[in-house]
Amino acid sequence: MSTEHVERREIPDATVNRLPVYLRVLNERAAMGQERISSEALAEQAGVSSAKLRKDLSALGSYGVRGVGYDIVTLADHVAGALGLEREWSVAIVGMGNLGRALTTYGGIGVKGFDIKWLIDDDPRVVGTDVGGRVIVPFEALRPEPGEGVIGIIATPATAAQQVADRLVVAGVRSILNFAPTVLTVPADVQVRGVDMAGELQILAFREQHSRLARSRTTKELLA
């Protein structure tokens, strides 16, 4: 099925957020030589219910065959197309501190569809040095080709993040992944996703605290 057909469908944000997980599982299964997978098996490995999985995939126009399941390669291509991975995306990582260097050598970014093309830092002490086989360049070197799809990753301290975002926008970048713990102000046509590790830890702490309280109440009720 063509990407155009997928794009005409309204895909809920919650579904889009789960598609990368489905794609990872499908690629893992394909690498193991598996050709087909049931909705139950795919749902279990993706950590969702079978009903939710089938609803998500039906939003893409993908339907498994009862008793047969899904063809893994076909479904993986379909999900990848929905995610826009039929084209190559260039990635610019800004900020070559510990986080930026870790992201550069992290194998998860260099998956099919993404190419880390620029490592950017304005510190003259690091410009020209090598990280993972790539040379760090100054911001001025970020010159995308006309029509080139670029995703900018901000790996700087929070104090510098807004200035970096502004410079990315001026350079023509319209998709930004922000690791800095701050909210960015960008034009309406720029997409920003934030990775708030501190916030995620706080949410886990909240859930663990409430889970412990629930277990404590249950224990008291059993002993009563």
PAFI-484277 format. One record per residue (C-alpha): x, y, z. Coordinates in steps of 0.001 Angstrom, whole numbers, padded with zeros to 6 digits, always signed. Example, Ala and Ser with C-alpha at 12.3 -4.5 7.8 and 13.67 -1.06 7.14 Angstrom:
<rs>
+012300-004500+007800
+013670-001060+007140
</rs>
This chain:
<rs>
+000000+000000+000000
+001355+003431-000890
+002404+006060+001614
-000108+008437+000009
-002940+006082+000974
-001654+005962+004551
-001319+009753+004693
-004957+010241+003689
-006041+008412+006834
-006423+010214+010131
-004093+008337+012472
-004579+009139+016193
-001521+010477+018030
-001669+007580+020514
-001436+005139+017609
+001497+007035+016070
+003316+006839+019410
+003026+003040+019376
+004031+002488+015740
+007812+002640+016402
+007410-000136+018984
+005545-002324+016484
+008206-001627+013854
+011025-002565+016236
+009360-005877+017099
+008639-006654+013441
+012233-005911+012414
+013546-008097+015233
+011292-010972+014136
+012288-010520+010481
+015990-010580+011427
+015353-013936+013105
+013913-015308+009869
+010286-015300+011021
+007827-014698+008182
+004445-014335+009883
+003209-013188+013269
-000170-013303+014964
-001781-010196+016423
-001604-011828+019861
+002151-012446+019598
+002880-008979+018214
+000717-007360+020886
+002428-009281+023688
+005910-008374+022478
+004885-004732+022038
+003324-004578+025499
-000228-003730+024393
-003543-005582+024232
-004512-007490+021081
-007575-005288+020669
-005477-002106+020810
-002969-003515+018326
-005671-004486+015832
-007284-001053+016179
-003923+000653+015618
-003116-001379+012529
-006621-000988+011127
-006039+002787+011268
-003260+002153+008733
-005497-000067+006621
-003630-003223+007669
-005692-006275+008530
-004359-009688+009469
-005822-012943+008214
-007612-014995+010858
-005585-018078+011671
-002655-016814+009582
-001715-013436+011080
+000397-010767+009413
+003180-011077+006871
+006049-009519+008841
+007972-007881+005991
+004827-006450+004395
+003532-005094+007693
+006943-003643+008618
+007088-001826+005275
+003558-000543+005815
+004326+000776+009309
+007612+002302+008112
+005739+004047+005307
+003214+005481+007762
+006114+006825+009847
+007663+008515+006827
+010652+006183+006707
+010419+005503+002993
+012725+008514+002613
+016091+009262+004226
+016122+011809+007058
+019265+013754+007877
+019978+014287+011569
+021862+017188+013148
+022941+016747+016768
+023688+020079+018438
+025811+020030+021589
+028811+017717+021822
+028960+017298+025575
+028502+013934+027239
+024893+013576+026088
+025552+014598+022503
+028477+012197+022234
+026417+009385+023714
+023610+010017+021228
+026105+010025+018364
+027373+006551+019173
+023949+005185+020177
+022964+002630+017545
+019259+003406+017835
+019512+006650+015856
+021375+005141+012945
+018474+002860+012018
+016993+002641+008549
+015729+006025+007431
+018046+008213+009553
+021535+009481+008812
+023503+011472+011399
+024917+014049+008984
+026023+016883+011289
+027619+016969+014737
+027488+020603+015803
+029213+022597+018515
+030513+026153+018626
+033267+025413+021137
+036516+025862+019152
+038173+023302+021423
+035972+020486+020071
+035255+021652+016501
+037274+019485+014139
+037555+016584+016559
+036120+013139+015873
+033202+011348+017539
+032277+007892+016306
+033937+008468+012956
+032221+011838+012403
+033843+015271+012598
+032304+017999+014773
+031514+021168+012815
+030389+024711+013742
+026748+025700+013379
+027457+027533+010135
+028128+024171+008475
+024461+023206+008810
+023326+023893+005263
+020596+021450+004217
+020026+020824+000532
+016767+022159-000963
+013994+019736-000024
+016203+017771+002356
+014381+016450+005403
+016327+017373+008551
+015663+016538+012186
+017562+018574+014753
+018473+017091+018132
+019205+019540+020940
+021644+018056+023460
+022759+021294+025107
+022149+022652+028618
+018731+024253+029115
+020232+027746+029107
+021346+027367+025489
+018408+025339+024138
+016177+028219+022997
+019013+029896+021115
+019851+026577+019451
+016203+026061+018503
+016100+029549+016968
+019196+028841+014908
+017822+025486+013750
+014639+027180+012580
+016617+029831+010696
+018593+027023+009030
+015327+025539+007770
+014888+022718+010286
+011214+022034+010992
+011469+018982+013277
+013284+019128+016620
+013926+016550+019338
+014763+018409+022538
+016716+016732+025351
+017182+019968+027280
+014890+020297+030334
+013080+023398+029103
+010069+024348+027010
+010931+025785+023603
+009111+028551+021753
+009033+027856+018009
+006920+028842+014989
+003647+026993+014448
+005051+025003+011516
+007884+023514+013602
+007358+020179+015353
+009047+019721+018740
+009188+016626+020904
+010801+016812+024308
+012620+014008+026095
+012278+014880+029781
+014254+012231+031671
+013810+013957+035030
+010066+014153+034458
+009877+010463+033567
+011762+009583+036758
+009331+011676+038773
+006361+009915+037180
+007915+006532+037999
+008518+007656+041573
+004876+008772+041851
+003575+005449+040522
+005892+003427+042724
+004839+005413+045785
+001155+004807+045085
+001825+001150+044311
+003546+000747+047663
+000651+002433+049459
-001807+000126+047700
+000227-002956+048653
+000447-001715+052224
-003335-001263+052445
-003885-004729+051016
-001505-006267+053542
-003240-004472+056424
-006637-005674+055190
-005411-009268+055040
-004007-009044+058564
-007110-007403+059978
</rs>
